[in-house]
Amino acid sequence: MTLKDKWILITGASKGLGREMALLFAEAGANLILTARSTELLDELKTRVIAGGGECITVAGDLRDSAVLESVKSLCIEKQIDILVNNAGVVDITKLEGVSDERVDEVIELNLTIPIKLTKAVIEMFKTRRRGAIVNVNSAGGKKPVPDHTIYCASKYGFNGFAETLKLEIKGLGIRIISVCPGKMATELFNAAGRPMDTGAFISPREVARGVLYMLEMSPKCSHAELNVDRMS
Ligand SMILES: NC(=O)c1ccc[n+]([C@@H]2O[C@H](COP(=O)([O-])OP(=O)(O)OC[C@H]3O[C@@H](n4cnc5c(N)ncnc54)[C@H](OP(=O)(O)O)[C@@H]3O)[C@@H](O)[C@H]2O)c1
């Protein structure tokens, strides 16, 4: 499958893995809908995508804001997107008694509820066309427990359960689900959670993005695929 002229929504496109996927998909000829809160970072990315000959629409805002989420959903239908990339996420590294209820809501909403709602928004369109791909950026923490990542792992295990069960529901309908489960990557994720780390030995998000591109470009005969990348320790 080629990405040329395909419309792709990437959530969390301003930084890290989302940004690397945006740049690679644009190089492959895709048109992009990009979301995140950082207007300036999205604008800079949009300029690069357009300079490369692609179309690009940005939606700057918090995906937890229902007006922002609704406008993203509407754009998915208006542009008849071919690929949904559920990438935006936050991490929390706190023992359970130290996590506020608001933070529990934020992590579950961004990492689990919003991907479910976006998938729900496009699934009928994908079913009708009998094609479409959904890239779910999960985590190694969605498959094995990580100390003090209790809420994060709960969100990512839930996301994995959602995707695995959806695969049964869409069997034979030409829709592909790609799960991406990296170990620690060198991105802003830990800084954003107030837990800066030395990322020198972490996986490069560019390499993970290249893996996602490879999987998207596989023949339509390949249905679901999973990219697991463990960190050398
Ligand atoms: N880094 C790792 O070690 C690692 C490992 C495994 C899995 N992952 C997963 O990889 C995905 C991407 O994370 P990353 O490592 O690339 O982190 P990142 O560099 O912090 O990027 C996170 C992205 O999500 C956006 N975002 C965060 N909160 C948002 C909100 N409320 N509304 C809209 N957008 C929001 C951020 O943009 P703004 O700040 O501009 O809103 C940013 O574009 C996440 O799902 C994460 O769980 C990461």
The ligand as an ORCA input file, in Angstrom:
! r2SCAN-3c Opt
* xyz 0 1
  N       8.403      8.007     25.306
  C       8.278      6.751     25.706
  O       9.132      6.214     26.413
  C       7.095      5.933     25.280
  C       7.153      4.547     25.425
  C       6.061      3.773     25.033
  C       4.940      4.379     24.516
  N       4.905      5.743     24.386
  C       3.679      6.344     23.843
  O       4.009      7.091     22.699
  C       2.992      8.085     22.496
  C       3.665      9.396     22.116
  O       4.406      9.852     23.213
  P       5.860     10.511     23.068
  O       6.801      9.641     23.772
  O       6.110     10.912     21.676
  O       5.648     11.775     24.034
  P       5.680     13.355     23.792
  O       6.919     13.744     23.079
  O       5.400     13.938     25.138
  O       4.440     13.588     22.825
  C       3.121     13.502     23.316
  C       2.217     14.190     22.318
  O       0.870     14.175     22.855
  C       0.376     15.521     22.850
  N      -0.549     15.729     23.967
  C      -0.294     15.525     25.270
  N      -1.360     15.869     26.004
  C      -2.306     16.306     25.138
  C      -3.625     16.797     25.284
  N      -4.214     16.918     26.494
  N      -4.322     17.145     24.169
  C      -3.739     17.028     22.947
  N      -2.505     16.563     22.744
  C      -1.789     16.204     23.835
  C       1.624     16.392     22.966
  O       1.444     17.658     22.383
  P       1.221     19.028     23.188
  O       2.058     18.983     24.418
  O       1.613     20.055     22.186
  O      -0.239     19.019     23.482
  C       2.614     15.630     22.092
  O       2.454     15.973     20.749
  C       2.169      8.127     23.786
  O       0.944      7.471     23.591
  C       3.031      7.336     24.766
  O       2.267      6.694     25.771
  C       5.950      6.521     24.743
*
